[in-house]
């Protein structure tokens, strides 16, 4: 029922020109999607790291402000001289703590956002230069997982803004995918996976978000409301993780921006199990009351099955930030194994049938 594109993966690291001659592209993935002037636009997360020359040392890029200007510097870890750090995770360096606990000391890569364009939604050309580079004040460790919500002629972009102080969610807007206006942080740390509905509901803007509790609770989906896209509140738990052994026991979070259909809001979301295997689920919401679920599939409708989804920078991952409605189909653009972009299609009527609506 779900058809993976025969051209998958659509984009891989080799398709991306590094932003710095010292860098290598580790991944292009987790893209927001929009239509603009007859083209399909992907706003992609591009993760880069420093080419390592010494196996005993790890050099990591970060953004710092020097004399009023944002520049990229590197932090160097000596694996032999600094055993207090854990280097086993390809994504992060951890500071070892008491009783086996550890905290993130740094990310191994620095992500920025870059535009890819296509006339047919399959064959994309990645721009040679970054569309948006991180700034030191809000994104010294990078920008991740953009989602695009079109309201009128303006495209609003939410994304994870990462610094040593935690992961926030920031907002920016554009009308042409060439110039961008930053609107600042809208959800403080730690929060992720913010997807804004593409129109007001009951006179207010609505967004999914995923606070990350510490000590009590699990990462789950919440709904927030706003009068102006900047000030968010009236948080309400929307969907929590399931019991042990389920596909969504580890975390649940937003995926694509909700799609308005004749039967309600179609939402594709992600969840992960205890082994960090990411899958996609789907449900349908009441058009006037988005907190009310009209239909929900209790099992994932998409799992990492293809080799390019099971193997990569971080394997066993399918993760979406954007989807489109096209001629009765839902077109899903998704990150596979945290290093490539793919596409899958499914008929809207088939989703209705699966949801029982």
N, C-alpha and C positions, 0 to 999 in steps of 0.2 A: 504494500500500500504506500509506503514511503519510498520515494525514488531518489537515490543518490545520483548526483550529476555524473555523467560519463566522463566529464573532463576533470573530475576531482583528482587531486586538490587543485583549486583554481589559482591559488597564490602560495608560494613557498619562499623561504628566506633567500634563495638564489635570485628571486625576482626583484629584490629590494637593494638599492644602492645605499651603502652605509653613510651615515651622516658625518662620519669622521674617519679619516684614513686609518686610524689606529683601531677602529671598531670592526667587529663582525656582527652580522645580523643573526640572532638566535631564533627569532620567530616573527611572523606576521600573522595575527590572529585576533579573535574577539572584536569584530568590527560592528559599528553601527551602520545602518543602511538608509538611503533616501533616494528619491527620484528628483532630478534637477535638470531642467532644460533638455529633456529627451534622453538623459543618461541615467544609469544607475551608479550612485556614488557610494563607495565604501569608505568609511573613516576608520582606519585600521590601527590597532595597537602594534607598534613595531618595537621589539625588545632587542637591545644591542648590548654587547659586552666588549671589554678590552681584549684584544688578542694576547693571550698569555705567552710569555717567553721563558718563564721559569716555573717548572712543575711544583716547586716548593713554595711558591708565592702566588697570591691571588690579588689581582689589581681590579678594583671596582670603580665605575664611574658614578659621580654624584654632581649635582648642580650647586654651586655656591655663588654668593654675591661678593664681588671684589670691586671696590670703588664705584659702587652704584651700577655695576654691570654684571649680568648673570653669565657665568662661564662654567665649563665642565672641567672638574678636577678629578683626580683618582685617589682612592684610599687603598693602601697596600697592606695585606695581611701576610705574615710569615708563618706558614703552617707548622714549621718546626719550632720556631721561637715563641709562638703564641698558641700553645695547646689548650688554652682556656676557651678557645672557640671551636665550634663544631662545623666542619666543612662538608658533611656528608650529603647535604641537600643541594641539588643543582640550582635551586632558585634563591637560596638565602644562606647567609652565614649567621650562626646562632652563638650567643654567649651562654656558656654552660653555667648552671646555677645549682643551688643545693637541692638534694633529694631528687635529682634527675630532671629538674625543671630547666627550661631554657627560654631565652628571649631572643628576638630577632635583632642582630647587631647591624645587618646591612643586607640589601638585595644584591644579587650577583650581576644583574643587568639594569639598564636604565631604559625605560620605555617612553616613546613619544607617539604622537598621532600623525598619520600620513594618509593622504587621499589616493584612492584608486578609482578609475573611471572605466565604464563599459557601455557600449551601445546595445548589447544584447543580454546583459546580466550574467554572462558566462565568461567571456574573454575580457580580462581587465588589464589595464596599464597602470602601474604604480608610478606616481610622481617621483622624480629624482630627489627632491628635497623634502624634508619634513614639513607637514602642514602647520603643526603646532609643536613647539619645543617646551619642555617644562621650565618653570621659573623657580628660583631658589626659595622664595617666600612661602610657596604653597605646595611645590611638587619637586623638592630637591632629590627625591628618590624615584620620581617618574610619574607618568600619566598612564592610566590603564582603563581598558574596557569601556569605550565610549558608546553611548546610546543616543540616537537622534530622534527627536520629536518635532514634527512639523506642525506649526500653528500659524495659519495664514501663509504669508510669504517668508516667515522667519523659521529657521531651523535651530532648535534649542538642543544643546549637547550636554548631557551629564556624563561625568567620568570620575574614576577613582583618582584622588590626588594624594600621593604618598610622600610622607616625610618621616624622619626619625621619631616624630611625636605621634605617629599613627596614620591610619587611612581615613581620609575625609571624602566627601563627594562635593565636587564643584560643578558650576554651571557656566556655560558660555553660549554665545549665539552668533549666527552668521546668516547672510542672505545669498552668498555666492560661493561658499567653500574656498574663498581666497583670503578674505579678511575676517577676523574673529574678535569679538568683544567679550572679555572675561567679566563675569558677573559675581565671582567670588564663591566661597564655600557656603553650601546650603545645608549640609548635614555634617556635624562634627564627628570626630573619631569615637569609636570605630564604626564605620558604616560603609556599605557597598551596594552595588546592584540597584541603583535608583533608575526607575523607568517612569517617565511622566506620561500620563494619558494625553492624547492629541487634541483634546477639547475640554472645556469646563463641564463638570457634571454637578448639577444642582447649584450652579453659580460659583463653584470653586474648582481650582486645579487639584488633581489627585495624583499621587505617585506611590509606587511600591518602593520600599527601601529595606535594607537588611542590617539592622544593628547587630553587633557581635558582642554578646554578653561575656563577662569574665567571672567565673566562680559559680554563678547560678544561671541556668538556662542554656539553650543552644541557639546557634545562628538560624533565625527564622525570618519569614516575610512579614512586614508590617505595612499598613497603609497610612499615609499622611495627607493632609490637605493644606492648601495655601490660597490666599487671595491674589497673589502677585508673582508666583514662581520663586520668590526669594525667601519668604518667611513661612516655614513649614511647622505644623503642629497637629494637635488632635490625633496623635499617633494611636493606632489600634492594631493589635495583633491580628494578622490575617491567616497565616498558615504556619504551623509549627512542624518540626521534624517528627518522624514516626518512631515506632518502637524498634528495639534492637533487632537487627537482622534484615531490615527493610532497605530498599534502594535509596531511601531518603532519610536515613537515620543520622547522617553526619551533619548535613546542613541543607537548607532550602533557601533559594534566592531567586530574584527576578531574572528574566531572560530578555526576550524581545519586547520592544514597546508594544503595548496592547493594540490589537487590530480591531477596528469597529466593523462588525458584520450585521446582517439583517436580524440575527438572533441574539446579539449581545456582544460583549467584549471578549475576543478570543485572546487568551494569554498562554504563551509558551514560556515555561520556566525551567530552571535547572535544579538539580539536587544531587547530593553525593552521599555515598555510604561511608562506613568506617574506614575503608581502604582508599578513600578519595577517588572512587570511580564515579565520574560525572555522567549523568544521563539527562534527557529532556522529558518533561511532562507537559500536560495541557489541561486547561479547564476553560469554561465559559462563564462569564459574569453577567448579571442583570445590567442592562444598558443604563438604567437610572440609579441603580444602587450597587456600585462596584464591590461592596463588601459581601454581596450575596452570590454564592456559587450556584449556577444553574445546572452544571454538569462537570464532572471531573473524572479523568482517567486515573485509576488507582495504581497503575503500573506505567513505567516509562514507555512512550511511543517511539523513542529513539535512544539507542544504546551504542557505545563504542564497539563496533563490530568489524569495520574495515581495517586493514593493516595500517593505513595512514591515520586512523583514530586511536589505535591501540599502541602505536609506536611513534615516539617523537621526543620533544624536550621533556614533557611530562605526560606519560602515556595513559591510556584508558580515559580519555576526556572528549566529550562533545559538549560545547558550550556556546550558546547564542546570545548576541546582543541586538539582533535585528532581523526582521522578517517583512515581507511585502505580500499584499494580495495582488494576484495577477491572473485574470481570465479564469476565475473559479479555483485557482490553486493558491496554496500558501507556500511561498518561496522562503526558505530558511537559509540564511547565511550563518555559518558557525565556525568556531575555532576547533580544530582537531589536534589533540595531543599537544596543545599549547605552543604550536609552531607553524601552523598553516591554516588557510581559509578554504572552506568547502561550501558546497550548496546541496540542499535536498529539497524536494518538492513533494507535497501531498495535497490531494483534492480537499477542498473545504467541506464538501458534502461527506467525504469519508471521515473527517474529523467529527462532524456532527453525529454521524452514525456511531462512532466510537464513544462519544460523550453521551449518547442516548437522548439527544435533543432534536 
